[in-house]
Amino acid sequence: MQEKRTGVYSYPALKVIDEKLLPVEDMVSEEEPLTLYLNGKELVTMLCSPVEQRYLALGFLVSEGMLGSIADLTEFTVDEERGLIWAEADQVPDNAGRMYLKRCLTACCGRGRAEFYFANDARVSKEIDSELRVRAQDINQYALLLEEASATHRVTSGVHSGALAQNGSLICFAEDIGRHNVFDKLYGKCLESGVNPADKILVFSGRVSSEIILKVSKMGVPVVVARSVPTSLAIDMAVKLGITLIGVAKGDWFHVYTGAERVLVDNDGK
């Protein structure tokens, strides 16, 4: 029976303390390549955590515009042991191969061919119009719940984590060494289980860049809460795309950068 992958390895290391070298066992996050084939052609190799690769591939294919929906898939085969996924679909954009050209997406989420990337995002991103409202106290609670759910991060400090939240609870959760991979895994879970992200809050552990805001837009999520900070371009894009962007969500405080009308605050302190 194949052992379940955990995404964590124990490695020997030397700890330097008080001018002494001490042998220790250090828990580190696992990183492996995952190659995705679409209609028999190699599409992309992603460096990722070797867990929940199915959801990573599904979310990636739809969010990047390779598929209109997972209903377009006619066959989907995952070989986690070898890090290979084969997807067959009836309807694929004519420029799918030209956009990716067997690129390697690194764990730090670098994009090798920016001219294709931004053109593709303009096609599949969308402005969000949502009446969703969230209480300030719930935002603080969601940030704490994400921290509690991030078991791999507590052990290795080497992964990002994210979750969709609603009604005081985390609906679905994902971890990965790559920031983008977290969002694709969450989206893949939503696509396969029929969960609608449009009325959920997305909570994230890391820094919010412009690319993260584009991922959020493609998912249709109106509010993103991050424990870290956003970039200037992320803030500008959040304004244009109608996304409420909240950062530095730690303890009992946070910063609202855009879309403050969705955040309910009790100014009377009641």
C-alpha positions as CSV (number, residue, x, y, z in Angstrom):
1,M,0.0,0.0,0.0
2,Q,1.4,3.4,-1.0
3,E,2.2,5.7,1.9
4,K,0.2,8.9,2.0
5,R,2.3,12.0,1.1
6,T,2.4,14.6,3.9
7,G,4.6,17.3,2.2
8,V,7.0,17.1,5.2
9,Y,10.5,15.6,5.4
10,S,12.9,15.2,8.3
11,Y,16.5,16.1,7.4
12,P,19.7,16.1,9.5
13,A,21.2,19.5,10.2
14,L,23.7,21.3,12.6
15,K,22.4,23.8,15.1
16,V,24.8,26.5,16.1
17,I,24.2,27.8,19.6
18,D,26.6,29.2,22.2
19,E,29.5,28.6,19.9
20,K,28.7,24.9,19.7
21,L,27.6,22.6,16.8
22,L,24.7,20.3,17.8
23,P,23.2,17.6,15.5
24,V,19.5,18.0,15.1
25,E,16.6,16.7,12.9
26,D,14.9,19.5,11.1
27,M,11.4,19.3,9.6
28,V,11.3,20.9,6.1
29,S,8.6,21.3,3.5
30,E,8.8,19.0,0.5
31,E,9.1,20.4,-3.0
32,E,8.6,18.4,-6.1
33,P,7.9,19.0,-9.8
34,L,4.4,18.3,-11.2
35,T,4.1,18.1,-15.0
36,L,0.7,18.7,-16.5
37,Y,-0.2,17.4,-20.0
38,L,-3.2,18.8,-21.9
39,N,-4.6,16.8,-24.8
40,G,-1.4,14.8,-25.0
41,K,0.9,17.8,-25.1
42,E,3.2,18.9,-22.2
43,L,1.7,22.2,-20.9
44,V,3.6,23.2,-17.8
45,T,5.8,21.9,-14.9
46,M,4.9,23.4,-11.6
47,L,7.1,23.2,-8.5
48,C,4.8,22.5,-5.6
49,S,4.0,20.6,-2.4
50,P,3.3,16.9,-3.4
51,V,-0.2,16.9,-1.8
52,E,-3.6,17.5,-3.3
53,Q,-2.1,17.8,-6.7
54,R,-5.5,17.0,-8.3
55,Y,-7.0,20.2,-7.0
56,L,-3.9,22.2,-8.0
57,A,-4.2,21.1,-11.6
58,L,-8.0,21.6,-11.8
59,G,-7.8,25.1,-10.3
60,F,-4.9,26.0,-12.6
61,L,-6.5,24.8,-15.8
62,V,-9.7,26.8,-15.2
63,S,-8.2,29.9,-13.5
64,E,-5.6,30.3,-16.4
65,G,-8.3,29.9,-19.0
66,M,-7.2,26.5,-20.4
67,L,-10.7,25.2,-19.6
68,G,-14.1,27.0,-19.4
69,S,-15.1,24.6,-16.6
70,I,-14.1,21.1,-15.4
71,A,-17.1,19.8,-17.2
72,D,-15.0,20.2,-20.4
73,L,-12.7,17.4,-19.2
74,T,-13.2,14.0,-20.8
75,E,-10.4,12.3,-19.0
76,F,-8.2,13.2,-16.0
77,T,-5.5,11.0,-14.7
78,V,-3.2,11.7,-11.7
79,D,0.1,9.9,-11.0
80,E,1.2,11.4,-7.8
81,E,4.2,9.1,-7.4
82,R,5.8,10.2,-10.6
83,G,4.4,13.8,-10.5
84,L,2.4,13.6,-13.7
85,I,-1.2,14.6,-14.6
86,W,-2.9,14.0,-18.0
87,A,-6.0,16.0,-18.9
88,E,-8.1,15.5,-21.9
89,A,-10.7,18.1,-22.9
90,D,-13.1,18.7,-25.8
91,Q,-12.8,22.5,-25.8
92,V,-9.3,24.1,-25.4
93,P,-8.4,27.7,-26.5
94,D,-6.4,27.8,-29.7
95,N,-3.6,29.7,-28.0
96,A,-3.3,27.4,-25.0
97,G,0.0,25.9,-26.1
98,R,1.4,29.3,-27.1
99,M,0.7,30.8,-23.7
100,Y,2.6,28.2,-21.7
101,L,5.1,26.6,-24.1
102,K,6.2,23.9,-21.5
103,R,7.1,26.6,-18.9
104,C,8.3,25.9,-15.4
105,L,6.4,27.7,-12.7
106,T,8.7,28.0,-9.7
107,A,7.6,27.8,-6.1
108,C,8.0,31.6,-5.8
109,C,5.5,31.9,-8.6
110,G,7.7,33.5,-11.3
111,R,6.1,33.9,-14.7
112,G,8.4,33.3,-17.6
113,R,6.5,34.8,-20.5
114,A,4.8,37.9,-19.1
115,E,3.5,39.1,-22.5
116,F,1.2,36.0,-22.7
117,Y,0.4,36.0,-19.0
118,F,-1.1,39.5,-18.7
119,A,-3.0,39.1,-22.0
120,N,-4.5,35.9,-20.6
121,D,-5.4,37.5,-17.3
122,A,-7.2,40.4,-19.0
123,R,-9.4,37.8,-20.8
124,V,-10.4,35.7,-17.7
125,S,-10.3,38.2,-14.8
126,K,-13.6,39.9,-13.9
127,E,-14.9,42.8,-11.8
128,I,-16.7,41.7,-8.7
129,D,-20.0,43.2,-7.7
130,S,-21.1,41.7,-4.4
131,E,-23.3,42.7,-1.5
132,L,-21.4,40.5,0.9
133,R,-20.6,42.1,4.3
134,V,-18.2,40.8,7.0
135,R,-17.9,41.9,10.7
136,A,-14.5,43.1,11.9
137,Q,-14.6,40.5,14.7
138,D,-15.1,37.7,12.2
139,I,-12.1,38.9,10.2
140,N,-9.9,38.5,13.3
141,Q,-11.4,35.1,14.0
142,Y,-10.8,33.8,10.5
143,A,-7.1,34.9,10.7
144,L,-6.8,32.9,13.9
145,L,-8.6,29.9,12.5
146,L,-6.2,29.9,9.5
147,E,-3.2,29.9,11.8
148,E,-4.6,27.0,13.8
149,A,-5.3,25.0,10.7
150,S,-1.8,25.4,9.3
151,A,-0.2,22.3,10.7
152,T,2.6,22.0,8.2
153,H,3.6,25.6,8.7
154,R,3.8,25.1,12.4
155,V,6.2,22.2,11.8
156,T,8.3,23.6,9.0
157,S,7.6,27.3,8.6
158,G,8.0,26.5,4.9
159,V,4.5,26.7,3.3
160,H,1.8,29.2,2.6
161,S,-1.8,28.5,3.6
162,G,-5.2,29.7,2.6
163,A,-8.9,29.0,3.2
164,L,-12.4,30.0,2.2
165,A,-14.4,31.0,5.2
166,Q,-18.1,31.6,6.0
167,N,-20.4,31.9,9.0
168,G,-17.5,31.7,11.5
169,S,-15.8,28.6,10.0
170,L,-13.3,27.6,7.4
171,I,-15.1,25.9,4.5
172,C,-12.0,24.5,2.7
173,F,-8.3,24.7,3.4
174,A,-5.0,24.3,1.4
175,E,-1.3,24.5,1.9
176,D,1.6,24.6,-0.5
177,I,5.1,26.0,-0.9
178,G,3.9,28.2,-3.7
179,R,1.5,31.1,-3.1
180,H,-0.3,30.7,-6.4
181,N,-0.6,27.0,-5.8
182,V,-2.7,27.6,-2.6
183,F,-5.3,29.5,-4.6
184,D,-5.4,27.0,-7.4
185,K,-5.9,24.2,-4.9
186,L,-8.7,26.0,-3.2
187,Y,-10.3,26.8,-6.6
188,G,-9.9,23.2,-7.7
189,K,-11.7,22.0,-4.5
190,C,-14.5,24.4,-5.2
191,L,-14.9,23.3,-8.8
192,E,-15.0,19.6,-7.9
193,S,-17.3,19.9,-4.9
194,G,-19.6,22.6,-6.4
195,V,-18.8,25.2,-3.7
196,N,-19.5,28.8,-4.8
197,P,-16.6,31.1,-3.8
198,A,-18.7,34.2,-4.5
199,D,-20.2,34.5,-1.0
200,K,-17.1,33.4,0.9
201,I,-14.1,35.2,2.5
202,L,-10.7,34.1,1.4
203,V,-8.1,34.1,4.1
204,F,-4.4,33.9,3.2
205,S,-1.1,33.6,5.1
206,G,1.2,35.5,2.8
207,R,1.9,38.7,1.0
208,V,-0.7,39.8,-1.6
209,S,0.8,40.7,-5.0
210,S,-1.0,41.8,-8.1
211,E,-1.0,38.2,-9.3
212,I,-2.8,37.1,-6.2
213,I,-5.5,39.7,-6.7
214,L,-6.0,38.4,-10.3
215,K,-6.4,34.8,-8.9
216,V,-9.0,36.1,-6.4
217,S,-10.8,37.9,-9.2
218,K,-10.9,34.7,-11.4
219,M,-12.4,32.8,-8.4
220,G,-15.0,35.5,-7.9
221,V,-14.2,36.1,-4.2
222,P,-15.2,39.6,-3.0
223,V,-13.1,39.8,0.1
224,V,-9.5,38.6,0.7
225,V,-7.9,38.7,4.2
226,A,-4.1,38.4,4.5
227,R,-1.9,38.0,7.5
228,S,0.8,39.9,5.6
229,V,0.9,43.0,3.5
230,P,-0.2,43.9,-0.1
231,T,1.9,45.5,-2.9
232,S,1.0,48.8,-4.4
233,L,-0.1,47.2,-7.7
234,A,-2.3,44.7,-5.8
235,I,-4.1,47.6,-4.1
236,D,-4.6,49.4,-7.4
237,M,-6.0,46.2,-9.0
238,A,-8.2,45.5,-6.1
239,V,-9.8,48.9,-6.6
240,K,-10.4,48.3,-10.3
241,L,-11.7,44.8,-9.8
242,G,-14.1,45.6,-6.9
243,I,-12.2,43.4,-4.3
244,T,-12.1,44.2,-0.6
245,L,-8.4,43.9,0.3
246,I,-7.5,43.4,4.0
247,G,-4.0,43.0,5.2
248,V,-1.9,42.6,8.4
249,A,-4.7,40.6,10.0
250,K,-3.0,39.7,13.2
251,G,-4.5,39.4,16.7
252,D,-7.2,42.0,17.2
253,W,-6.3,44.5,14.4
254,F,-6.0,44.7,10.6
255,H,-5.7,47.2,7.7
256,V,-8.5,47.7,5.2
257,Y,-6.9,48.9,1.9
258,T,-9.8,48.8,-0.5
259,G,-13.6,48.1,-0.4
260,A,-14.1,49.3,3.2
261,E,-17.9,49.3,2.6
262,R,-17.9,45.6,3.0
263,V,-16.4,45.7,6.5
264,L,-18.9,46.2,9.4
265,V,-17.4,48.0,12.4
266,D,-19.3,48.7,15.7
267,N,-18.1,52.3,16.3
268,D,-20.0,52.3,19.6
269,G,-17.9,49.5,20.9
270,K,-21.0,47.4,21.7
